[in-house]
């Protein structure tokens, strides 16, 4: 905000204690408020001698153009899976196979990998829910034994997710989206692009036949639509019921 920027400018006018470099690290530079940005422009354009400004952001596209034009862009690529895996083994003393699992779904972020390790039980629970959902949808679409569909069990599962609140609901839908993308990649014989744990691979192989280029887009669109409605406090029971039958319709058209 404006006050923070004023403090930076005030400190920048003071020489460093031992005459060395002064380094300012601005986290989340894309969050800099547009009313505060003008106060920093001159300082960024003509910084004091031996002064460095490091602006960190997740996306350079979201940084104000007036700020971006006065900086030198340095893109930091995601970490490679083997680097994350090795650090998890060496620094966190994680089992090699477990480290490989979480490195695969970390999206190149060591911090995310550490966070996922703490949520192992949640991930296994999400995988079980995914398996139950796809088993039911497969039975619905193929007109198999109706006992395999067991929609009452799916309703109860949705009820548990709904009781846990909006964040858990969004987490489940986001998990579906990730698994759907992986299913399509497997169906398209692009296994090298799949980002999944070993246990997830086993389930993905089981249902990949359901996924095609034709139904992938509608399935992901329905997930995005469900997220949109969850954010806007639409009845969660209605959202999940609608999502189930929209997914069934998409699978039926494969």
Secondary structure as GFF3:
##gff-version 3
##sequence-region A 1 254
A	DSSP	alpha_helix	2	12	.	.	.	ID=ss1
A	DSSP	beta_strand	22	26	.	.	.	ID=ss2
A	DSSP	three_ten_helix	29	31	.	.	.	ID=ss3
A	DSSP	alpha_helix	34	45	.	.	.	ID=ss4
A	DSSP	beta_strand	51	55	.	.	.	ID=ss5
A	DSSP	three_ten_helix	60	62	.	.	.	ID=ss6
A	DSSP	alpha_helix	65	68	.	.	.	ID=ss7
A	DSSP	alpha_helix	81	92	.	.	.	ID=ss8
A	DSSP	alpha_helix	96	104	.	.	.	ID=ss9
A	DSSP	alpha_helix	110	117	.	.	.	ID=ss10
A	DSSP	alpha_helix	120	142	.	.	.	ID=ss11
A	DSSP	alpha_helix	146	149	.	.	.	ID=ss12
A	DSSP	alpha_helix	151	163	.	.	.	ID=ss13
A	DSSP	alpha_helix	166	187	.	.	.	ID=ss14
A	DSSP	three_ten_helix	191	193	.	.	.	ID=ss15
A	DSSP	alpha_helix	198	207	.	.	.	ID=ss16
A	DSSP	three_ten_helix	208	210	.	.	.	ID=ss17
A	DSSP	alpha_helix	213	231	.	.	.	ID=ss18
A	DSSP	alpha_helix	236	252	.	.	.	ID=ss19
###
